Amino acid sequence: MIKKRIKSAYQKLRRTAGHDGEAALLLGKQMAWQVAGLPPNTDFRRVGFKVSSQWDEDGIIQYLINKVSIANQTFIEFGVENYEESNTRFLLLNNHWQGMVLDACPADIEYIRSDRIHWQYDLQVKEAWITRENIDSLLAQAGFGEDLGLLSVDLNGNDYWIWEAIQSVRPRIAIVEYNSLLGLQPICVPYKEDFDRTAAHHSNLYYGSSLAALHRLAQSKGYILLGSNIWGHNAFFVRADVAGEFQGLEPEQAYVASKFREARDESGTLTYARGEDRFRLIEHLPVINVATGERGPLRDLAARRDFASVAARAHA
């Protein structure tokens, strides 16, 4: 209860302080103009910046929408929590795209609906627990048609399986979260309809899929991999038929090793584990190789990992 009250007070403070203040938006607009002038295949470390995104996704998105032909300025994002920090909020505010956001938390949905952006912009808000079985019908309800401008998937768990199940839309740009601790084998956590990251393992590190698994899935859907954000958890893809001068990357080239120290002990207290110590916390847990169908402990299916050398190659 205390945690909820603190969160509520913090949200009200951010609103009062003008989280979408004119100064931040004007600076973001200026940065958007700058990255729009950069050539295709520019290193994402040069284009990323934050206005409303959690990390540097705002800049990458602004860069991409100015390089990729977008027929319909529409987006769908799920796993947005209260939408204060998200991949598409600046896209809504700066570029006035139409959008739909989904989340499973009633309180967060209520918060978004009470935010002025819900009436000032063409933003649909839906409460839903997303599964492989319902995702297509949920996306169809937006009414945006198959040729979506951008899709952002951030579920902290079933991201691979949900993207695999999506057939109703073919976004020109797709952003999907990956778990860099899973290395560069095409592996992911088994699908579970009610997957909860904290319940799955107390460390909060056991979730999602590797970048290689997403890359393999993206290729089967007709996409190329353009890169990762600098924090090592969001991968960016563009539909091959509209990629233009963009050249696709291999997972080894796009991979960024995360440095988050968000691991927790069994009481829920942060341990600040780093590097390989994070991997050891979850190495005994089961994963699936999506290329071969093999199942086994992470330590076995990711045996050829080498985070240090991979990270060095990715930043060479």
N, C-alpha and C positions, 0 to 999 in steps of 0.2 A: 504493500500500500504506500509506504514512504517513497519507494522508488518511482511509483507511478505519479505521485504528487510532485516529486522533483522534476520528472520529465515534463509534466504539464506546465509547471512554473517556467521551466527553461524554454519551452515552446512559446509561451506567451511573451517572454522576455525578447526572444528573437523576433517575434512579430512586431512588438513595440519598437524595437531598435531598427526595424526596417531591413530585414534580411535581404529583401530584394530592393535595397536602396538604390537611388538614382546613381550615386557615385560608383557602386559596384557594377551596375548594369552598363554604365557608360564606359568604364574601363574594359569590361568584357567585350563590348561592341568594338572598341578600338583594337583589342587583341584579335578579335574575329576577323577584322579587316586585314590585319597583318598576316595571319596564317593563311588567309584566302589567297594571298599572292605567292605563296611558296609552291614550288613545282611538285608534280606527282613523285611519289616514292621518297619524300623527305622523311628523315628519321623522326619517329613520333616524339622523341625526347625534345625536339625543337618546336613542336606544335602544341603540346599539351599545356593547358592552364585550367584553373578552377574558378568558377563563379558560383554555380549551384550544384555542381557534381561533387561527389565525395572526394575525389582525387583530381586527376588531370584530364578527365574524359571530355569536359566541355570544349577544350581546345581541339582535341582530336576530332570530335564530331563536327565542329565548325569548319575545320580543314577539309574533312571528307565531303560534306554537303556542298562545298564549293568546287569540288573536283569530280564528283560523281553526278551524272545526269539523274535528277530526281523528277519523275513524272507527277507524283502525288505527294504533297508535303504533309505526310501523316506519320504518326508514330504510335507504337504500343510498347509499354514498359510494365513489367510485373516484378514484384518483390520490392516495392517502393517505400515501404513503411509509411511515414507521414509525409513523404514527398518534399521535405525540406532540402534534403540532399539526394539528388538523383541524376541520372544521365540525361534526362529529357527536359528538365525544368527550364534550363536556359534556352533550349531549343524552342520551348513554348513562349517564353518571355521575349527573347530577342528576335526570333524568326516568325513567330505567330503561326506555327504549325498547328494542325488539328491533332488531338491525341486521345488515347485512353490509357489509364493506369489501373492496375489491379493489385490488391493485397488481401491477405487473409485475416488481418487484425481489424475488428470492428471499430476500435478506438481510433486507429490511424485513418481508416476510411472516413469516419465522422470528422476528424480533424481536417482532412483535405477538403471535404465538402463545405466546411465552414470557412475555409480560406478564400480570400477574394479572387484568387486565380480561377476558382471554379465557375464564377459567373463572368469574369472579365475576359476569359479565353474559352475557346471551344475544346474543353477538356471533359471527357467522360470518366467517371470514377466508379469502379465496381469492386465489391467485396467478394472474394472467391478463394477457395483452397484449390490450387491448380493441380491437376493430375493428367496423365496421358490420355485418359478417357474423355475429359471435358475441355481440354485446351482448345481444340478447333472450334467448338461451338462458342466458347467465350470470345475468341478472336473475331469470329464472324459477326458477333453482336455489335462490334464497333461500326460496321457498315462501310469500311474503308476499301473493300475489295481485295483482290489477290496482290496487286502491285503496291505493297506498302512501302513507305519511304524508309522507315527505320524500326527495328525491333531490338529491344533490350531485355535480356534474360538474366535475372539475378535472384536465384532461389536458395542459394546456400545449401544445395543438396542434389536435387533431381534435374539440374540444368541440362545435362546431356540428353537424358531420356525425354524431357519435355520438348526440346528442340527437335529431336528425332521424330516425335509424334506430330509435329506441326505440318499440316498439308494445305491448310486453307489460305495461307499467305506466303508470299515470296518476297520478303523485304529486300530492298536494294542494299541496305547496310544492316548488318547484324552484329550486336555486341553480346557476348556470352561470357559469363564468369568461368574461370578455371582455377584449379587448386595446384599451385606450383610445386607443392610438396610431393605430388604424385609423379614428378619427373617427366621423362619424355617417352615412356612407353604408352601405347594407346589404351589406357586403363581408366576405369571409373568405379565409383561406389555403386553397388547393386541398387536397382530401383526398389523403392518402398513408398507406397502411396502416401503414408503419413510420416514421411521422413522428417525428423527434427534434428538439426545439427548438434544441439547440446545433449539431447537424449541418446543420440547415436554413439557418442563418446564424450566423456566429461571435458576432454581437452579442447573441444570445439574445432579441431583440426581435421576431422574425418568427414569429408563431404566432397561432392562434385566429381569432376573428371580432370584428367590431364589435358594439356594443350594439344598433345598429339591425338588424343581421342576426338577432340572437337574438330581438329583439322581434317581428320579422316571423314567425319560426318559431313563437314562443310563441303568437301570435294564431292561427295555423293549427291549433295543438294545443288551443286553448281556454283560454289563459292570459292574465292581465293582468300587466303590469310594475308592481311596487311601488316599486322603487328600487335603488340600488347602495350598497355599503359605502363608507365614507369614504375608503378607499385607492384606489378606482377600478379594481377588477378583478373583483368578484363582483356579479352581478345576481340579484335575487330576484323570483320569479314565483309567483303563486297561481292555482289553477284557478278559472276564472270562476264555475263553478256553486257554489263554496263561499266566494266572496270576501266575501259579506255587504256591509258598509258600505265596504269598501275601494274606492277609485277608482283605475283604472289610469292610469299616467303614459305620456307619450310619451318616446321616447329622449332628446330634447333636455332634458326635465325631470329625468330620472333620471341622466343622464350625469355621471360624475365623472372628471376628468382625473387619471390617475395621476402621481405625482411620483417614482416609483422611479428611482434612478440605478444600475441594474443592468447597463447596457451594458458589453460586453467587446470588447477588440481581438482580433486574430487569434491572439494568444498565450494568450488566455483571461484577461487581466488586466483588472480593472475600470477603466473610463475615466471613470466618474461623469458621463457625458453627461446633459444635462438638456433639458427643453422640446423645442423644435423640432429640436434637434440629434439627438435620438433618432430622429425621423421620417426625417431625411435619411439615416440609416444603412441604412434598409430601403426607401426610396421607389422603388427600381428593381426590386424583387422582385414576382413575379406574385400577383395576387389575383383573386377572382371576385365579381361583383355577383350575389347570390343572387336578386335580383328580376328581373333582365334576362338573366342568363346571360353577360353580357359579361365577358371576361377581358382583363387588361392590367396594366401596372405600377401599383403603389400610388399613385404620384404623379398618375396620370391618373384613376383611379377614385375617388380621395379628393380631387379637385381643389377641391371646395367646402368643405373643412374649415376651421375657424377655432377652434382649441383655446381661445384666450383668451376669445372671446365665448361659446363653448359652456359653458365652465367658469363664467363669470360668470352666465349664465342658470340653470345648474343649481343655483347657490348663492344665487340671488336670494330 
